[in-house]
Structure formats: structure tokens, C-alpha cells
Amino acid sequence: MRGRLAFIGALALALGGGAPAPGQERPAGALAVVAGKPIEATQVDDILRAQVMDLRAREHQLRSQALDALITQALLEKEAAARGVTPEALHKAEVEDKTVVTDAEAKSYYETNKARFGTTSQADAMPQIKAGLGQQRQVERRAAFSRELRKKYEVKVLLEPYRVPVEVGKAPVRGNPKAPVTVVEFSDFQCPYCVRARPTVDRVRETYGDKVRWVFRHFPLDFHAQAEKAGEAAACAGEQGKFWEMHDLLWANSAKLQVADLKAHAGTLGLDAPRFGQCLDSGRYSGLVEADLQAGQGYGVSGTPAFFVNGRPLVGAQPFDAFAQIIDDELSRPAAPSAAAR
């Protein structure tokens, strides 16, 4: 028995760091002590915060996707039974048959994007184009049909969404200030994926109108040398009431972000040039841009663009349907909780 107790004690020592030496207390919250100096759990948490939040968000996203797939399948079976057909036949009629890509559409796509195909002839590219466009359209149509069926049949989702308590603070806001849905975007004006997301952002704003307000926060990536100054330029334009005008102009001219370019953009917008130049040259808003970056990292942002829809993370240049799914769900709730409204 004594030998067994000794083994258990040794195992506890190995796994738990051991009991403190006689006359020595273990510092509260410490995970290690190096030369008498404790390393706190909070220090470890600070280093891992972004990765842990990303893992939690990813776990919830996978659960949500699996749940959505099961809901969609149940809805298809319900509607198929109501129509007296099989789910497969219903899918073909409502999705596959409505997303056929014609030869004319494929040829038009080839002509518009000919440079991307290199030496590939139009004849050889056609099957690839039709397959790619068809798949994209099927994804969009399947999502749209699922939304139609959700409106027809009662669906109550009990899985609570994962939210991050993102602060708005004094960040620029576009749209109805009392909108039930707040989208906070962390972006980098030199990021090509952020530029690619613009048409989707515009479509979301146009589609949902006063139901959505948009908030912009800076997240200049360290390998984009001009991004931080571009962010400062937008803030300087904001001094003269034209943050969003500069914001839009910077996206339209993402290859022209040198300081001279930024000052030229200010002239295009009719800003007070000397005032803008003094603001930009002084680095007045470098602290603001850095503060946004630090805040974003605290929320788990590690790349751009990163969106939080009422606190629900949506990372990357996502398609419209990804936004629509979350926004529609938020609007369907009794009171859309604005985790990003503070």
C-alpha cells in the first residue's frame, strides 16, 4: 500500500507541478515559477487568445454547418413529400435545372477572363468554365431554396450562435445608427482579399438597407508597408467629414497608396489640402490605427478581412450568402442582440 501511495504522489507531482516546498506557497494564478518569478495564467492566455478564439469560432462554425445541412435535408424531404416526388427529384427541379450554364454564358466568361486561361483555348476551357460556374450557381441556388423552405415551414434553431463582444467605440459608422444588425469590419486598405470583398459588402448594404449598420476598424498587416498610412489618411479625411468617401476611394485605388497618392486622393475629394497634409505627415492617427490593430488581435483577428455580424465572426472574402444567412438569422430573433453595439 505504501508503495502505491508513493506512486500516486509522484504522478501528482509530475502532472500537477507538485506541491510547494515546505514554507513556500504557490503563487495564485501561476503556471510556472522561473528563478522566483511567476509566469501567470493570464500571460499564457494573452499569447493564445487569438488562436483559442479562432478555434472556438471554427468549432461553432462546423457545428452550425452540420446543423444547417441536416435542416436543409429535412426541409427537402418535407417539401418532396408535399409534392409527391423524391428529394432527389426535387433537388434536380429546384436546383440543378435552374443553374444550367449555357454555351453563350461560358463563352462570355472566357472572353472576359481570357488572360487567366493563358494558352488554354476556348474549346478546352469551356467544360472547366461550365463546371465551375455551375457549381457556384448550385451553391447559391441551394442556399436560396433552403431559405424559401425555411419561410414556408417552421424552423426553430436552438443552437446559440458564437459571439465575440466587439467594441464599436468611436469607430466610423455607416448606415442607420439604430439598425438591429451591426457589422464590424477589420480591414487593411492594401489587402487584395479586402478589395475582393467590396462587391459583396456593397450588395449586403444595398440588400438590407436600414437594417444593417457598418463599422470600420483598421487592421494593417505587417507585410503591407502602405496599409497603416492609408488607414491614417482615412482618419484624416474623417476630420473633414469625409472618412467614408476616402474609404471608398482607397479601395478603388488600392495600388496607389503612397503618401503622394494619398494627398492626391484628398484633392480629388475636395479636402482642405494643407490641413490634410499636416494631419497625415504628423502621424496624428497612428495611435488610433495601432489601437484598432491591438483590439482586433484581442478579438481573435489574425487576417483580413474579418467581419463580426452582431459579434458573430465571419472571416475572409465570404460570398453574399454567408452574410445573408447570419443576418437573416439575426433579424429573425425576437431582439437581435448587438454584441457589437457598445
N, C-alpha and C positions, 0 to 999 in steps of 0.2 A: 504493500500500500504506500509506504514511504517513497519508494522509487517512482510510483505512478504520480504522486503529488509533485515530486521534483520535476518530472517530465512536463506536467501541466504548467508549472511555474515557469519553466524555461521557454515553453511555447508562448505563454502570455508575454514574456519578456521580449521575444523575437517579434511577435506580431504587434504588440501594443507599445513598443518603445520602452517597456519596462517601468517598474516603479521608481520613483525618485530615490536617490541615495539618502541614507539616514541624515536627518537635519536639513534636507534640501527639498523644496517644494517645486512642483512642476508649474511653470507659468501658465496662467489661464489663457486658453486660445492658442497656445504654442504648439507647433507640429514638430519642431526641432529646436535644439539649442546648440549654437556653434560658439565655442570659446566664451561661454557665459551669456551670449546674446541670443535671445529667442527669435525664431522665424515664425511669424504669426500665420494662422489660417487665412486671415484676410489678405496677406501678401500673396499667398498662393492663389486665392480666389481672384485677385486683381489681374494676375498673369493669365489665368484661364478663362476669365469672364466671357470674352468674345467666342472662344471655342465652345464653352459649355452652352451659351445661349444659342449658338448655331446648331449644336446637337439637339437641344430641346426643340427648337423650331423645326428641324429636319424630321425628328421623331413624330411630332404632331402632324407635319405635312404628309408623311407616309400613312399615318392612321386616317387622316382626312381623305386622302386619295383612295385608300382601300374602301372606306365607308361610302364615298361617292360612287365608286364602281358598283358596289352592292345595291345602293339605292337606285342607280340607273338601270341595273339589270332587273330589279323588282318592278320598276315602272314600265319597262319594256314588256315584261311578262303580263302585267296588268292590262296594258293597252292592247297587246296582242290578243289576249283573251276576249276583250271587249269587241275587237274587230273580227274575231273568229279566224285568226291567222296565227302562224308560229312566230315566235320572237325573231327568228332569222329572217322570215319574210317581211316582217315589219321593219327591221333594220335596213333591209335592201330597199324597200319602198321609200322610207323616210330619210335615209342617209346616203346609201350608195348611189341610188338612181338620181339623187338631187345634187350630186357633187361630181358628175362626169365632166372631164376636161376635154373640150373639143380640139380638133386639129388646129383650128384658127387661133384659139387661145394659146395653145402651145407654141405655135409659130410666132405669135406676137411677143410672147415671153422671151423666146430665143432672140428675136431681133432687138429687144430692149436690153437684154443682158448678154449680148454676143461676146463681149470682151471676157466674160467669166468662163466661157467654154473653150477658149484658146483655139486649138486646131481641130476641135471636135466639130464635125459637120452638122448641119441642121437635121439631116435624116437620122444620124446616130444619136443626136441629143433628144429627139422627140420622145422616145419611150421614157427616158430619165425625167424629162420635164413633166410629162403627163402623170407619171407615178408620184413624183414629188408634190406637184400641185394638188393632185387628187387626194393624197394622204393628208395634206394640210387642210383641205376643204372638208374632208370627212371628220377630222378632229373638231373643227369649228361647228359643223352641222350637228354632230353628235351632242356636243355641249348645248347647242341651241335647242335641239329637240328635247333633251333632258329637262331644260328649263321650262319648256312648254308643258311637259308632262307633270312637272312639279306644281305648276299652277292649276292643272286640271285635277290632280289627286293630292289629297292632304299628305304632306311630308313634314314630320316634326323631327328635327335633328337635335339630339340630346348631348352630343359631344360638344363641350365648351371649347371655343377657339383659344389658341395660344396667343397671348398678348404681351407686348413689351410696353412698359409705361414711358412712352417717349414724350419728352417735353417740347412744347412749341415755343414758349417764352416770347421773345421779341422778334422771332424769325419772320421774314416776309410771308404774307398770306394772300392768296389769290382766290376770289370767289366769295360766296355767301359766308360771312363770319359765323352765322348760326347754323350752318349746314350740319345735318346729322352724321355725316361721314367726313373725317379728316384724313387726308393722305399726306404724310410727311415723307419727303424725298431727300435722300442724301446723295449728292451727285458731284461730279468732277467735270468742269467745262472742257477738259481736254480728253475725256474718256470717249472712245468711239462707240462703246455699248450704250452710253448715256445718250449720245446723239441718235443712235438707232432706236432708242425708246421714245423719241419725241412724237412720232405719229400716233403711237398708242396713247401717250399721255394726253395729246390733243383730243383724240377720239373719246377718251374717258370723260374729259371735261365737257365736251360737246354733248355727249350722250346723257350725262347725269345732271348737267346744269347746276342749279342752286342746291342740289342735294349733296354736293361734294365741294369741299374747300381744299386747296392745295397749298402746302407749306414747303418752302425750300430751305435746306440746310447744306452747308459746304462739307465736302469730304475729298480734298485734293490728295490724290495718291502720290507717294513719294517719287515715283518714276515718271511723273508728268510734271516737267520743270515749269511749265507756264500756268498750271492749273490754279495755284494759290493766288498769283497776281490777278488772274481772271476773276477769281472769287472776290478779291478786294475791289476790282473795277465795278462789279455788280453792286457791291455795298456802297461804293462812292456814288454811283448813279442813283442809288436809293436815297442819298442825301438830298437829291434834287427831285425826288418823287418819281424816278423812272427806273426802279430796280427791275421790274418785270420786262420793260422794254429792252433794257440791256441784257437781261437774262435770255430773251428770245433771240436777240441779235448775236450773242455769243454762240448759241447753238447753231445758228445759221452760218457762222463764220469760225467754226472750231479749228480751222487751220491757220487762223490769223489772230493769235493771242499774245504776240509780243507787245511790250509796253507801248511802242509806237502805234501798233494796231489798235490797242485798247483806247488810246487817246483819239484815234481817228473815228472809232465807233461812237465815242462821246460826241464828236462833232456831227456825225450822222443823226444822232438823236436830238441835236439842238441844245445840248447841255452847256452850261457856263464852262468853257474850256479851261480858263486859268484855275477856277475853283476845283474842277475835276482833277486837273493835273497835279495841283498841290496835294489833294487828298490821296491820289494814287502814289505819288512819289514819297509821301511821308510814311506810308505803310500804316496809316491810321487804323485800318481794319484787319491788319494781320492777326491781331489777337482774337478778333471775332471768328475769323476763318479757322484758326487753330482750336478755339474753344468748341466749335461745331465738330471738328475732326475728333477731338478727345471725347466729346459726348457720344458721337456715333460709335466709336470703339467700345464705349461703355455699354451701348445697346446691342453689341454683337456685330456691328457692321465691319466687314473686312474687305469689301469690294464695292464697286459701283456699277450701275445704280442700285440703290437699296431703298425699298418703299415700306412704309408702315401704314396700313389701312385700319384706322381706329386701333392702332397698336399691333395689328396682325402683320407679321413680316412677309414681304414678297421681294425676293432677291433676283436681280438681273433684269435684262431687257425682256420682260414677260409679254406674252400676247394679250390682246384685249380681253379674251375670255377669262384669263386668270384674274384680272382685276374685276371683271363683271361678276364672277362667281362670289368673290368676297364681298363686294359692295352690295349685291342683291341680298346676300345673306344678312349683312348688317342692317339694311333697310327693312328687312322682314322681321327684325327683332322688335319687341314692344317699345324699347327705348334704346336706340343704337348707342352702346357705351363708348364714349370718346376717351380712349386711353391716351390720346394724344392731344387733349384739349387744354392742358394746363399751360 
